[in-house]
């Protein structure tokens, strides 16, 4: 069926959905409850994916994808601004209940932006989310590959790390991730529960080892700052926001599974708040632990394993076997994070294609009958990750620049979305019915979040030190600008003629 035919069809009525549900043996699994069905009717979309997730499975999904304490450990080399990591964990989303749909931010922009801008803004945000999540998948797979190399170095100190090996390992990880998201997808909610246990017990294993065995610093560690050449500790702290902002990225992950979550409008916002609270607590405890138990920072940064946290553990335990065991735990959790990131990135691409955003939308938006999965979108996610992984073979710097699209792309989508919501609130326009509302506090939360995101976005493009060379320069702004120019040109030439935005379907139904 062509895209034009799909758009010409009227949205499914409640009667049609009920008839389809009665004919489906998995009634309670695929269509969801009455509120889920009403939500799909309101948005003019048919239920194509199975609603496999419930509260604890979607909570575990988001917590594992967030990898809060894991990324704190892995960012030891960026430990000049640990307080930003604590700050970045405090801004969950508050609009999921109003429009629970896999599109997430670009759908909210389409529905809440001014009518004259909704089409272009939602298209822009859709592309930023697609790029950001696929860059995130590549970065997570690459990080998992690095853990494998660290384990090998611990077992064989003569082993020399090669970037091409890291690239191949990253490709292997994404194949595993896609495998879990296809052949084993029906078991994914159960797997999330198991990995959640590893996530929690792994946290205690890491911090207890450092509490008991690592050297302790005194209170001066809380007041001693490294400026890295910047004029003040304040500027250095702002520049150092890039690494810890990773804990904020991914707050929207569970949103993109809203069409696979039962009773999504009620469960999703509560699961997001619970995720933020848990990730904040684990991340903050890890920060304090590392601040006092880090030991010699230069020794950690120059570790032969390529992973500073591994050297911190080795110095604390004085045991290669124990360090390998802890690194294996980290590897398992990062692979699990890659599995969940592959789920999110493919759902974001599939949803955007369903509204005619990217090229080849008709093909990308197909859901294979029986599997009830966006297999084509998943295949593209695998291919994009493999291509990005190849870049590191030629230049690790270039690869790092591409991965910064995670921060710049998703931060931009968050800021634009919140800005649209604030604009609608200021104008006093009505919002869709909500099962979770912050009331008057919502305006304050949105204002604080937008201010924080604006500052974070600006400093994403700063180099790590003043007066950078060609190698140390942060070229992220160049790549980000090129991406913006590309999809804007594509929109002007092609997409504006066929992309209407999700709000068109909502309006048709309401009329």
One Martini backbone bead per residue (centre of mass of N, CA, C, O) as a GRO file, in nm:
protein
  511
    1UNK     BB    1   0.096   0.036   0.023
    2UNK     BB    2   0.076   0.352  -0.015
    3UNK     BB    3   0.113   0.655   0.125
    4UNK     BB    4  -0.136   0.795   0.000
    5UNK     BB    5  -0.343   0.582   0.087
    6UNK     BB    6  -0.302   0.607   0.386
    7UNK     BB    7  -0.382   0.912   0.406
    8UNK     BB    8  -0.679   0.874   0.278
    9UNK     BB    9  -0.750   0.733   0.512
   10UNK     BB   10  -0.934   0.682   0.769
   11UNK     BB   11  -0.947   0.655   1.077
   12UNK     BB   12  -0.990   0.437   1.310
   13UNK     BB   13  -1.239   0.306   1.469
   14UNK     BB   14  -1.364   0.165   1.746
   15UNK     BB   15  -1.505  -0.067   1.596
   16UNK     BB   16  -1.261  -0.167   1.433
   17UNK     BB   17  -1.085  -0.234   1.674
   18UNK     BB   18  -1.274  -0.435   1.808
   19UNK     BB   19  -1.289  -0.636   1.573
   20UNK     BB   20  -0.985  -0.688   1.559
   21UNK     BB   21  -0.961  -0.788   1.850
   22UNK     BB   22  -1.159  -1.030   1.837
   23UNK     BB   23  -0.976  -1.170   1.604
   24UNK     BB   24  -0.761  -1.169   1.824
   25UNK     BB   25  -0.605  -1.387   2.034
   26UNK     BB   26  -0.427  -1.126   2.154
   27UNK     BB   27  -0.595  -0.900   2.293
   28UNK     BB   28  -0.427  -0.823   2.565
   29UNK     BB   29  -0.151  -0.773   2.397
   30UNK     BB   30  -0.200  -0.576   2.153
   31UNK     BB   31  -0.425  -0.344   2.206
   32UNK     BB   32  -0.506  -0.340   2.493
   33UNK     BB   33  -0.680  -0.124   2.648
   34UNK     BB   34  -0.910   0.117   2.632
   35UNK     BB   35  -0.705   0.355   2.646
   36UNK     BB   36  -0.521   0.260   2.421
   37UNK     BB   37  -0.737   0.262   2.197
   38UNK     BB   38  -0.817   0.557   2.220
   39UNK     BB   39  -0.538   0.673   2.158
   40UNK     BB   40  -0.517   0.557   1.869
   41UNK     BB   41  -0.769   0.692   1.760
   42UNK     BB   42  -0.692   0.986   1.817
   43UNK     BB   43  -0.416   0.946   1.630
   44UNK     BB   44  -0.483   0.766   1.372
   45UNK     BB   45  -0.389   0.465   1.462
   46UNK     BB   46  -0.270   0.150   1.431
   47UNK     BB   47  -0.226  -0.154   1.580
   48UNK     BB   48   0.098  -0.329   1.527
   49UNK     BB   49   0.201  -0.381   1.810
   50UNK     BB   50   0.292  -0.538   2.089
   51UNK     BB   51   0.187  -0.542   2.435
   52UNK     BB   52   0.444  -0.648   2.649
   53UNK     BB   53   0.453  -0.416   2.850
   54UNK     BB   54   0.509  -0.311   3.182
   55UNK     BB   55   0.614  -0.151   3.441
   56UNK     BB   56   0.877  -0.318   3.520
   57UNK     BB   57   0.984  -0.355   3.229
   58UNK     BB   58   1.002  -0.047   3.152
   59UNK     BB   59   1.175   0.032   3.390
   60UNK     BB   60   1.413  -0.156   3.325
   61UNK     BB   61   1.468  -0.053   3.044
   62UNK     BB   62   1.545   0.245   3.126
   63UNK     BB   63   1.763   0.188   3.336
   64UNK     BB   64   1.955   0.026   3.153
   65UNK     BB   65   1.988   0.242   2.934
   66UNK     BB   66   2.103   0.463   3.128
   67UNK     BB   67   2.352   0.372   3.292
   68UNK     BB   68   2.447   0.548   3.533
   69UNK     BB   69   2.683   0.411   3.698
   70UNK     BB   70   2.843   0.311   3.456
   71UNK     BB   71   2.907   0.597   3.327
   72UNK     BB   72   3.056   0.706   3.567
   73UNK     BB   73   3.291   0.510   3.553
   74UNK     BB   74   3.364   0.563   3.240
   75UNK     BB   75   3.408   0.894   3.319
   76UNK     BB   76   3.676   0.945   3.476
   77UNK     BB   77   3.828   1.134   3.264
   78UNK     BB   78   3.561   1.345   3.321
   79UNK     BB   79   3.598   1.436   3.648
   80UNK     BB   80   3.571   1.768   3.655
   81UNK     BB   81   3.219   1.738   3.664
   82UNK     BB   82   3.021   1.566   3.873
   83UNK     BB   83   2.777   1.759   3.939
   84UNK     BB   84   2.635   1.743   3.662
   85UNK     BB   85   2.537   1.455   3.691
   86UNK     BB   86   2.338   1.509   3.914
   87UNK     BB   87   2.173   1.729   3.764
   88UNK     BB   88   2.093   1.564   3.495
   89UNK     BB   89   1.885   1.363   3.666
   90UNK     BB   90   1.630   1.595   3.723
   91UNK     BB   91   1.478   1.574   3.407
   92UNK     BB   92   1.190   1.475   3.348
   93UNK     BB   93   0.909   1.401   3.189
   94UNK     BB   94   0.545   1.554   3.147
   95UNK     BB   95   0.385   1.452   2.849
   96UNK     BB   96   0.316   1.144   2.796
   97UNK     BB   97   0.005   1.126   2.870
   98UNK     BB   98  -0.104   1.316   2.627
   99UNK     BB   99   0.098   1.149   2.397
  100UNK     BB  100   0.119   0.815   2.359
  101UNK     BB  101   0.393   0.772   2.141
  102UNK     BB  102   0.661   0.661   1.954
  103UNK     BB  103   0.754   0.949   1.852
  104UNK     BB  104   0.731   1.165   2.065
  105UNK     BB  105   0.864   1.464   2.013
  106UNK     BB  106   0.748   1.503   1.721
  107UNK     BB  107   0.456   1.475   1.810
  108UNK     BB  108   0.445   1.707   2.013
  109UNK     BB  109   0.518   1.928   1.813
  110UNK     BB  110   0.279   1.883   1.622
  111UNK     BB  111   0.060   1.940   1.857
  112UNK     BB  112   0.201   2.213   2.015
  113UNK     BB  113   0.268   2.381   1.792
  114UNK     BB  114   0.241   2.611   1.585
  115UNK     BB  115   0.078   2.584   1.292
  116UNK     BB  116   0.310   2.725   1.112
  117UNK     BB  117   0.546   2.508   1.252
  118UNK     BB  118   0.478   2.203   1.295
  119UNK     BB  119   0.593   2.065   1.045
  120UNK     BB  120   0.897   2.149   1.063
  121UNK     BB  121   0.953   2.086   1.361
  122UNK     BB  122   0.876   1.785   1.359
  123UNK     BB  123   1.076   1.708   1.141
  124UNK     BB  124   1.333   1.799   1.284
  125UNK     BB  125   1.298   1.628   1.542
  126UNK     BB  126   1.284   1.355   1.405
  127UNK     BB  127   1.573   1.360   1.292
  128UNK     BB  128   1.726   1.408   1.557
  129UNK     BB  129   1.632   1.143   1.690
  130UNK     BB  130   1.735   0.941   1.486
  131UNK     BB  131   2.032   1.026   1.500
  132UNK     BB  132   2.077   1.010   1.807
  133UNK     BB  133   2.003   0.704   1.847
  134UNK     BB  134   2.211   0.586   1.645
  135UNK     BB  135   2.459   0.706   1.782
  136UNK     BB  136   2.407   0.566   2.052
  137UNK     BB  137   2.434   0.278   1.952
  138UNK     BB  138   2.725   0.302   1.853
  139UNK     BB  139   2.850   0.391   2.126
  140UNK     BB  140   2.765   0.142   2.294
  141UNK     BB  141   2.905  -0.075   2.123
  142UNK     BB  142   3.187   0.044   2.152
  143UNK     BB  143   3.204   0.024   2.462
  144UNK     BB  144   3.172  -0.283   2.474
  145UNK     BB  145   3.427  -0.347   2.308
  146UNK     BB  146   3.626  -0.219   2.516
  147UNK     BB  147   3.576  -0.428   2.742
  148UNK     BB  148   3.696  -0.667   2.597
  149UNK     BB  149   3.982  -0.547   2.572
  150UNK     BB  150   4.030  -0.510   2.876
  151UNK     BB  151   4.017  -0.810   2.946
  152UNK     BB  152   4.253  -0.898   2.768
  153UNK     BB  153   4.470  -0.721   2.905
  154UNK     BB  154   4.444  -0.849   3.184
  155UNK     BB  155   4.519  -1.142   3.077
  156UNK     BB  156   4.715  -0.980   2.846
  157UNK     BB  157   4.953  -0.734   2.867
  158UNK     BB  158   5.062  -0.765   2.553
  159UNK     BB  159   4.818  -0.646   2.447
  160UNK     BB  160   4.714  -0.457   2.160
  161UNK     BB  161   4.517  -0.201   2.087
  162UNK     BB  162   4.274  -0.191   1.818
  163UNK     BB  163   4.043  -0.023   1.632
  164UNK     BB  164   3.943  -0.251   1.442
  165UNK     BB  165   3.856  -0.435   1.674
  166UNK     BB  166   3.645  -0.249   1.794
  167UNK     BB  167   3.464  -0.240   1.545
  168UNK     BB  168   3.400  -0.545   1.536
  169UNK     BB  169   3.279  -0.561   1.819
  170UNK     BB  170   3.051  -0.362   1.768
  171UNK     BB  171   2.915  -0.531   1.548
  172UNK     BB  172   2.860  -0.776   1.730
  173UNK     BB  173   2.676  -0.631   1.931
  174UNK     BB  174   2.453  -0.542   1.726
  175UNK     BB  175   2.375  -0.827   1.649
  176UNK     BB  176   2.279  -0.909   1.928
  177UNK     BB  177   2.069  -0.685   1.959
  178UNK     BB  178   1.897  -0.767   1.712
  179UNK     BB  179   1.840  -1.055   1.804
  180UNK     BB  180   1.674  -0.973   2.056
  181UNK     BB  181   1.471  -0.790   1.862
  182UNK     BB  182   1.362  -1.064   1.722
  183UNK     BB  183   1.383  -1.366   1.816
  184UNK     BB  184   1.372  -1.256   2.147
  185UNK     BB  185   1.148  -1.038   2.202
  186UNK     BB  186   0.928  -1.188   2.376
  187UNK     BB  187   1.162  -1.204   2.619
  188UNK     BB  188   1.250  -0.915   2.703
  189UNK     BB  189   1.094  -0.853   2.969
  190UNK     BB  190   1.241  -1.079   3.125
  191UNK     BB  191   1.531  -0.985   3.078
  192UNK     BB  192   1.502  -0.714   3.221
  193UNK     BB  193   1.472  -0.837   3.505
  194UNK     BB  194   1.747  -0.979   3.517
  195UNK     BB  195   1.929  -0.731   3.454
  196UNK     BB  196   1.834  -0.562   3.692
  197UNK     BB  197   1.975  -0.735   3.901
  198UNK     BB  198   2.260  -0.688   3.793
  199UNK     BB  199   2.256  -0.382   3.821
  200UNK     BB  200   2.226  -0.372   4.132
  201UNK     BB  201   2.449  -0.577   4.224
  202UNK     BB  202   2.676  -0.440   4.067
  203UNK     BB  203   2.676  -0.179   4.221
  204UNK     BB  204   2.753  -0.300   4.497
  205UNK     BB  205   3.015  -0.431   4.409
  206UNK     BB  206   3.167  -0.174   4.328
  207UNK     BB  207   3.135   0.011   4.584
  208UNK     BB  208   3.234  -0.188   4.803
  209UNK     BB  209   3.516  -0.228   4.700
  210UNK     BB  210   3.594   0.073   4.739
  211UNK     BB  211   3.520   0.111   5.036
  212UNK     BB  212   3.719  -0.127   5.140
  213UNK     BB  213   3.997  -0.108   4.931
  214UNK     BB  214   4.030   0.183   4.881
  215UNK     BB  215   4.159   0.473   4.886
  216UNK     BB  216   4.129   0.770   5.083
  217UNK     BB  217   4.001   1.075   5.078
  218UNK     BB  218   3.955   1.388   5.157
  219UNK     BB  219   3.760   1.679   5.170
  220UNK     BB  220   3.920   1.823   4.930
  221UNK     BB  221   3.774   1.679   4.685
  222UNK     BB  222   3.520   1.891   4.697
  223UNK     BB  223   3.725   2.169   4.641
  224UNK     BB  224   3.884   2.050   4.396
  225UNK     BB  225   3.989   2.195   4.084
  226UNK     BB  226   4.000   2.161   3.725
  227UNK     BB  227   4.049   2.383   3.446
  228UNK     BB  228   4.213   2.311   3.179
  229UNK     BB  229   4.282   2.637   3.106
  230UNK     BB  230   4.064   2.788   3.215
  231UNK     BB  231   3.967   3.081   3.380
  232UNK     BB  232   3.760   2.888   3.542
  233UNK     BB  233   3.576   2.663   3.717
  234UNK     BB  234   3.303   2.733   3.587
  235UNK     BB  235   3.380   2.690   3.292
  236UNK     BB  236   3.491   2.402   3.324
  237UNK     BB  237   3.221   2.285   3.419
  238UNK     BB  238   3.061   2.350   3.160
  239UNK     BB  239   3.244   2.196   2.962
  240UNK     BB  240   3.205   1.919   3.139
  241UNK     BB  241   2.898   1.842   3.052
  242UNK     BB  242   2.910   1.628   2.824
  243UNK     BB  243   2.938   1.361   2.979
  244UNK     BB  244   2.699   1.377   3.200
  245UNK     BB  245   2.460   1.422   2.992
  246UNK     BB  246   2.411   1.116   2.936
  247UNK     BB  247   2.195   1.084   3.172
  248UNK     BB  248   1.974   1.241   3.014
  249UNK     BB  249   2.004   1.071   2.794
  250UNK     BB  250   1.707   0.864   2.755
  251UNK     BB  251   1.438   0.967   2.887
  252UNK     BB  252   1.272   0.879   2.606
  253UNK     BB  253   1.282   0.569   2.559
  254UNK     BB  254   0.996   0.466   2.664
  255UNK     BB  255   0.821   0.630   2.468
  256UNK     BB  256   0.896   0.446   2.206
  257UNK     BB  257   0.711   0.206   2.371
  258UNK     BB  258   0.403   0.291   2.405
  259UNK     BB  259   0.285   0.073   2.181
  260UNK     BB  260   0.410  -0.168   2.402
  261UNK     BB  261   0.220  -0.058   2.638
  262UNK     BB  262   0.025  -0.107   2.901
  263UNK     BB  263  -0.129   0.153   3.000
  264UNK     BB  264   0.047   0.407   2.910
  265UNK     BB  265  -0.072   0.677   3.030
  266UNK     BB  266  -0.016   0.577   3.330
  267UNK     BB  267   0.271   0.433   3.337
  268UNK     BB  268   0.490   0.601   3.191
  269UNK     BB  269   0.535   0.853   3.378
  270UNK     BB  270   0.598   0.680   3.634
  271UNK     BB  271   0.841   0.529   3.516
  272UNK     BB  272   1.013   0.783   3.461
  273UNK     BB  273   1.034   0.879   3.752
  274UNK     BB  274   1.154   0.619   3.869
  275UNK     BB  275   1.405   0.623   3.691
  276UNK     BB  276   1.522   0.893   3.786
  277UNK     BB  277   1.551   0.820   4.084
  278UNK     BB  278   1.734   0.573   4.057
  279UNK     BB  279   1.960   0.699   3.884
  280UNK     BB  280   2.030   0.917   4.083
  281UNK     BB  281   2.113   0.749   4.327
  282UNK     BB  282   2.330   0.573   4.191
  283UNK     BB  283   2.495   0.804   4.066
  284UNK     BB  284   2.557   0.965   4.327
  285UNK     BB  285   2.700   0.743   4.486
  286UNK     BB  286   2.922   0.702   4.275
  287UNK     BB  287   3.043   0.980   4.285
  288UNK     BB  288   3.127   0.982   4.583
  289UNK     BB  289   3.301   0.732   4.569
  290UNK     BB  290   3.506   0.836   4.353
  291UNK     BB  291   3.602   1.094   4.489
  292UNK     BB  292   3.730   0.920   4.741
  293UNK     BB  293   3.838   0.639   4.553
  294UNK     BB  294   4.022   0.698   4.296
  295UNK     BB  295   4.303   0.809   4.329
  296UNK     BB  296   4.513   0.797   4.067
  297UNK     BB  297   4.433   0.962   3.784
  298UNK     BB  298   4.673   0.925   3.589
  299UNK     BB  299   4.685   0.619   3.612
  300UNK     BB  300   4.400   0.572   3.496
  301UNK     BB  301   4.422   0.721   3.220
  302UNK     BB  302   4.701   0.538   3.147
  303UNK     BB  303   4.576   0.279   3.092
  304UNK     BB  304   4.614  -0.017   2.908
  305UNK     BB  305   4.296  -0.075   2.882
  306UNK     BB  306   4.141   0.217   2.826
  307UNK     BB  307   4.008   0.198   3.131
  308UNK     BB  308   4.008   0.372   3.413
  309UNK     BB  309   3.822   0.202   3.603
  310UNK     BB  310   3.991  -0.056   3.591
  311UNK     BB  311   4.237   0.063   3.739
  312UNK     BB  312   4.089   0.133   3.998
  313UNK     BB  313   4.015  -0.162   4.066
  314UNK     BB  314   4.302  -0.278   4.060
  315UNK     BB  315   4.419  -0.096   4.284
  316UNK     BB  316   4.215  -0.194   4.501
  317UNK     BB  317   4.237  -0.523   4.475
  318UNK     BB  318   4.499  -0.660   4.354
  319UNK     BB  319   4.313  -0.820   4.126
  320UNK     BB  320   4.262  -0.961   3.826
  321UNK     BB  321   4.014  -1.144   3.866
  322UNK     BB  322   3.823  -0.934   3.997
  323UNK     BB  323   3.838  -0.728   3.765
  324UNK     BB  324   3.726  -0.909   3.545
  325UNK     BB  325   3.452  -0.966   3.676
  326UNK     BB  326   3.358  -0.667   3.681
  327UNK     BB  327   3.391  -0.619   3.372
  328UNK     BB  328   3.181  -0.828   3.286
  329UNK     BB  329   2.944  -0.685   3.410
  330UNK     BB  330   2.972  -0.434   3.235
  331UNK     BB  331   2.936  -0.579   2.964
  332UNK     BB  332   2.651  -0.688   3.009
  333UNK     BB  333   2.518  -0.406   3.051
  334UNK     BB  334   2.600  -0.286   2.773
  335UNK     BB  335   2.457  -0.490   2.598
  336UNK     BB  336   2.179  -0.431   2.716
  337UNK     BB  337   2.181  -0.137   2.630
  338UNK     BB  338   2.199  -0.200   2.326
  339UNK     BB  339   1.934  -0.347   2.303
  340UNK     BB  340   1.756  -0.102   2.393
  341UNK     BB  341   1.862   0.099   2.180
  342UNK     BB  342   1.766  -0.062   1.936
  343UNK     BB  343   1.471  -0.043   2.002
  344UNK     BB  344   1.445   0.266   2.003
  345UNK     BB  345   1.565   0.340   1.722
  346UNK     BB  346   1.361   0.171   1.554
  347UNK     BB  347   1.100   0.309   1.658
  348UNK     BB  348   1.168   0.593   1.568
  349UNK     BB  349   1.197   0.529   1.267
  350UNK     BB  350   0.922   0.396   1.220
  351UNK     BB  351   0.741   0.632   1.309
  352UNK     BB  352   0.854   0.843   1.110
  353UNK     BB  353   0.784   0.675   0.855
  354UNK     BB  354   0.473   0.665   0.902
  355UNK     BB  355   0.486   0.999   0.840
  356UNK     BB  356   0.705   1.052   0.597
  357UNK     BB  357   1.003   1.147   0.659
  358UNK     BB  358   1.193   0.954   0.536
  359UNK     BB  359   1.330   0.779   0.323
  360UNK     BB  360   1.157   0.501   0.248
  361UNK     BB  361   0.892   0.487   0.429
  362UNK     BB  362   0.726   0.245   0.336
  363UNK     BB  363   0.944   0.034   0.408
  364UNK     BB  364   1.012   0.123   0.708
  365UNK     BB  365   0.691   0.090   0.810
  366UNK     BB  366   0.699  -0.202   0.814
  367UNK     BB  367   0.514  -0.488   0.944
  368UNK     BB  368   0.558  -0.804   1.024
  369UNK     BB  369   0.368  -1.058   1.011
  370UNK     BB  370   0.362  -1.218   1.336
  371UNK     BB  371   0.594  -1.043   1.462
  372UNK     BB  372   0.535  -0.738   1.516
  373UNK     BB  373   0.786  -0.591   1.358
  374UNK     BB  374   1.035  -0.351   1.253
  375UNK     BB  375   1.255  -0.491   1.051
  376UNK     BB  376   1.357  -0.269   0.861
  377UNK     BB  377   1.446  -0.070   1.079
  378UNK     BB  378   1.642  -0.266   1.215
  379UNK     BB  379   1.832  -0.300   0.973
  380UNK     BB  380   1.919  -0.004   0.959
  381UNK     BB  381   2.041   0.013   1.241
  382UNK     BB  382   2.261  -0.189   1.184
  383UNK     BB  383   2.393  -0.045   0.939
  384UNK     BB  384   2.463   0.226   1.074
  385UNK     BB  385   2.646   0.108   1.294
  386UNK     BB  386   2.852  -0.020   1.104
  387UNK     BB  387   2.940   0.240   0.964
  388UNK     BB  388   3.030   0.398   1.218
  389UNK     BB  389   3.242   0.183   1.306
  390UNK     BB  390   3.433   0.229   1.056
  391UNK     BB  391   3.536   0.515   1.122
  392UNK     BB  392   3.742   0.438   1.353
  393UNK     BB  393   3.962   0.325   1.167
  394UNK     BB  394   4.042   0.610   1.053
  395UNK     BB  395   3.896   0.788   1.307
  396UNK     BB  396   3.839   0.857   1.634
  397UNK     BB  397   3.759   1.153   1.613
  398UNK     BB  398   3.532   1.125   1.403
  399UNK     BB  399   3.364   0.934   1.571
  400UNK     BB  400   3.320   1.122   1.814
  401UNK     BB  401   3.166   1.337   1.653
  402UNK     BB  402   2.924   1.160   1.570
  403UNK     BB  403   2.840   1.084   1.866
  404UNK     BB  404   2.756   1.383   1.945
  405UNK     BB  405   2.466   1.354   1.826
  406UNK     BB  406   2.337   1.262   2.076
  407UNK     BB  407   2.339   1.528   2.230
  408UNK     BB  408   2.260   1.747   2.019
  409UNK     BB  409   2.002   1.612   1.908
  410UNK     BB  410   1.839   1.549   2.174
  411UNK     BB  411   1.855   1.825   2.305
  412UNK     BB  412   1.704   1.970   2.081
  413UNK     BB  413   1.440   1.811   2.105
  414UNK     BB  414   1.375   1.888   2.394
  415UNK     BB  415   1.373   2.198   2.366
  416UNK     BB  416   1.158   2.226   2.146
  417UNK     BB  417   0.932   2.078   2.292
  418UNK     BB  418   0.919   2.255   2.548
  419UNK     BB  419   0.871   2.520   2.398
  420UNK     BB  420   0.594   2.441   2.281
  421UNK     BB  421   0.453   2.393   2.550
  422UNK     BB  422   0.494   2.675   2.670
  423UNK     BB  423   0.347   2.829   2.448
  424UNK     BB  424   0.071   2.694   2.494
  425UNK     BB  425   0.039   2.780   2.790
  426UNK     BB  426   0.062   3.089   2.755
  427UNK     BB  427  -0.199   3.089   2.555
  428UNK     BB  428  -0.420   2.890   2.689
  429UNK     BB  429  -0.426   2.618   2.563
  430UNK     BB  430  -0.540   2.316   2.522
  431UNK     BB  431  -0.509   1.989   2.643
  432UNK     BB  432  -0.498   1.684   2.662
  433UNK     BB  433  -0.585   1.436   2.830
  434UNK     BB  434  -0.485   1.344   3.174
  435UNK     BB  435  -0.317   1.100   3.411
  436UNK     BB  436  -0.066   1.317   3.444
  437UNK     BB  437  -0.009   1.596   3.663
  438UNK     BB  438   0.165   1.902   3.773
  439UNK     BB  439   0.031   2.149   3.713
  440UNK     BB  440   0.172   2.443   3.800
  441UNK     BB  441   0.463   2.306   3.809
  442UNK     BB  442   0.510   2.263   3.504
  443UNK     BB  443   0.618   2.545   3.432
  444UNK     BB  444   0.870   2.533   3.610
  445UNK     BB  445   0.997   2.277   3.498
  446UNK     BB  446   1.017   2.374   3.203
  447UNK     BB  447   1.194   2.625   3.254
  448UNK     BB  448   1.435   2.480   3.381
  449UNK     BB  449   1.487   2.278   3.153
  450UNK     BB  450   1.536   2.487   2.926
  451UNK     BB  451   1.775   2.630   3.057
  452UNK     BB  452   1.958   2.383   3.084
  453UNK     BB  453   1.958   2.293   2.784
  454UNK     BB  454   2.081   2.549   2.665
  455UNK     BB  455   2.352   2.531   2.807
  456UNK     BB  456   2.428   2.243   2.724
  457UNK     BB  457   2.423   2.287   2.418
  458UNK     BB  458   2.648   2.497   2.390
  459UNK     BB  459   2.879   2.313   2.543
  460UNK     BB  460   2.899   2.078   2.330
  461UNK     BB  461   3.101   2.271   2.130
  462UNK     BB  462   3.333   2.263   2.315
  463UNK     BB  463   3.637   2.237   2.397
  464UNK     BB  464   3.839   2.099   2.647
  465UNK     BB  465   4.035   2.336   2.552
  466UNK     BB  466   4.200   2.598   2.495
  467UNK     BB  467   4.349   2.635   2.206
  468UNK     BB  468   4.305   2.436   1.977
  469UNK     BB  469   4.364   2.191   1.772
  470UNK     BB  470   4.278   1.996   1.515
  471UNK     BB  471   4.249   1.744   1.707
  472UNK     BB  472   4.110   1.894   1.974
  473UNK     BB  473   3.882   1.981   1.824
  474UNK     BB  474   3.536   2.052   1.817
  475UNK     BB  475   3.345   1.923   1.533
  476UNK     BB  476   3.036   1.907   1.595
  477UNK     BB  477   2.922   2.166   1.461
  478UNK     BB  478   2.977   2.074   1.172
  479UNK     BB  479   2.803   1.819   1.166
  480UNK     BB  480   2.542   1.945   1.264
  481UNK     BB  481   2.518   2.153   1.036
  482UNK     BB  482   2.516   1.949   0.801
  483UNK     BB  483   2.261   1.802   0.888
  484UNK     BB  484   2.069   2.042   0.879
  485UNK     BB  485   2.112   2.110   0.580
  486UNK     BB  486   2.025   1.842   0.460
  487UNK     BB  487   1.726   1.811   0.579
  488UNK     BB  488   1.631   2.087   0.477
  489UNK     BB  489   1.670   2.031   0.177
  490UNK     BB  490   1.491   1.779   0.169
  491UNK     BB  491   1.237   1.923   0.258
  492UNK     BB  492   1.219   2.135   0.025
  493UNK     BB  493   1.220   1.916  -0.213
  494UNK     BB  494   1.030   1.674  -0.068
  495UNK     BB  495   0.894   1.636   0.225
  496UNK     BB  496   0.679   1.875   0.214
  497UNK     BB  497   0.485   1.703   0.013
  498UNK     BB  498   0.445   1.435   0.236
  499UNK     BB  499   0.474   1.584   0.505
  500UNK     BB  500   0.237   1.654   0.782
  501UNK     BB  501   0.202   1.522   1.044
  502UNK     BB  502   0.033   1.387   1.313
  503UNK     BB  503  -0.191   1.613   1.360
  504UNK     BB  504  -0.373   1.547   1.118
  505UNK     BB  505  -0.496   1.286   1.237
  506UNK     BB  506  -0.609   1.412   1.492
  507UNK     BB  507  -0.794   1.620   1.355
  508UNK     BB  508  -0.969   1.427   1.193
  509UNK     BB  509  -1.089   1.282   1.436
  510UNK     BB  510  -1.206   1.534   1.586
  511UNK     BB  511  -1.392   1.604   1.332
   0.00000   0.00000   0.00000
